[in-house]
Amino acid sequence: MQTPDTSHVASYYAASANPAPERPALQGEVDCDVCVVGAGFTGISAALHLAEKGYKVIVLEAAKIGFGASGRNGGQIVNSYSRDMDVIEARYGEQTARALGDMAFEGNRIIRERIAHYGIACDLKEGNLFAACNAKQMKALIEHKALWKRYGHDRLELLEGKTYRQDIGSERYVGALLDHSGGHLHPLNLVLGQAAALESLGGTIHEQTPVSRIVHGEPVRLHTPQGVVVAERVVLAGNAYMKGLLPQMEGKSMPASTQIVTTAPLDAAQAEEILPTDRAVEDCNYLLDYYRLSADRRLIYGGGVSYGGQDPASIEGAIRPKLETTFPQLKGVKVDYAWSGTFLLTLNRLPQFGRIKSNVYYAQGYSGHGVTCSHLAGRLIAEVMAGQSERFDAFAGVPQLPFPGGRALSVPLTTLGAWYYRMRDALGI
């Protein structure tokens, strides 16, 4: 049997990561108040919030900190969820929409609080834009601004006509919406910095420690290849990498991957031409493109979704045409890094929070909006363990819907649906 590769994917983020110590695998039996499975944004956020409340926390990571989507994503701080509050209100009622809406911008604030309080070096930059490719999308952005204002978010600026060119050096769009409270950063360094903060508070992290079996009870016993953790409570935070540890949710979620390339460093004039204000951008297509500049002036450009988590034959071959359509002035630019990352998709595109047997909690399925929502999830898990369950329960009460036919049919059906929306994007309807 081939040993799985548990090193970081060969990404720009891994190549530019801040120095981090090795965290040895678990040996023997240990006990704790809370055991967290998964050292990505959700797990480390939850562990850090819990440690700040005085809990003894152990984190078990099958590979390396930030191995999954947390260390591979586009690095954009985008507010709200993959489905916005108007959809939530229409489907689940005003009370649920108001509860989730009150938290829609909190993950962003948590990230900034963490960076400031613990002095995390992760290249934080301000502002992100939603770019409209056609008149229909522009109309939706106008409605989007009004919707967010209704939920208390008033830091949006509409850029109509060619005024968006002050931020984006591309002819591809008809306008944009600027979120002054958004931003972008180096995601792997963010999670590494929070992991170090957790350890400074007495938390323990074991890398290369997959959980092979969970024996539910009071306490819970988590078995690993060379040890056991005995925990009063457990947080399952592996998202797309749970590998059988959350079987009751497998038919209600689906792994999907997105691809990213990073160019060689651009000269100052090139960077100024394409992104003069150094803000992050995502377009408004169903299968959207997203991009930004790194701290050393590389263009980080991602786009598309592969359902089921399968990569295209060539990641650069899939992304380069998108990049060069947006920025024809970069035609032929050298690509230094190309990688993919797997995230977890839900049918209703809303995150899945819940409990198992009263002392095991899970949060997953951010459906492409995980950078901010995962940090919120960590705070809500710490709250519910401290006896404040209202906000966690607002998410847990949202129906967790199975994909028709389970995972066996979800990939072809979702791919067919994506094809439909791709055609709508192309036709502007």
Secondary structure, 3 states (H helix, E strand, C coil): CCCCCCCCCCCHHHHCCCCCCCCCCCCEEEEEEEEEECCCHHHHHHHHHHHHCCCCEEEECCCCCCCCHHHCCCCEECCCCCCCHHHHHHHHCHHHHHHHHCCCCHHHHHHHHHHHHHCCCCCCEEEEEEEECCHHHHHHHHHHHHHHHHCCCCCEEEEEHHHHHHCCCCCCCCEEEEEEEEEECCHHHHHHHHHHHHHHCCCEEECCCCCCEEECCCCEEEEECCEEEEEEEEEECCHHHCCCCCHHHHHHCEEEEEEEEEECCCCHHHHHHHCCCCCEEEECCCCCEEEEECCCCCEEEEEEEEECCCCCCCHHHHHHHHHHHHCHHHCCCCEEEEEEEEEEECCCCCCEEEEECCCEEEEECCCCCHHHHHHHHHHHHHHHHCCCCHHHHHHHCCCCCCCCCHHHHHHHHHHHHHHHHHHHHHHCC
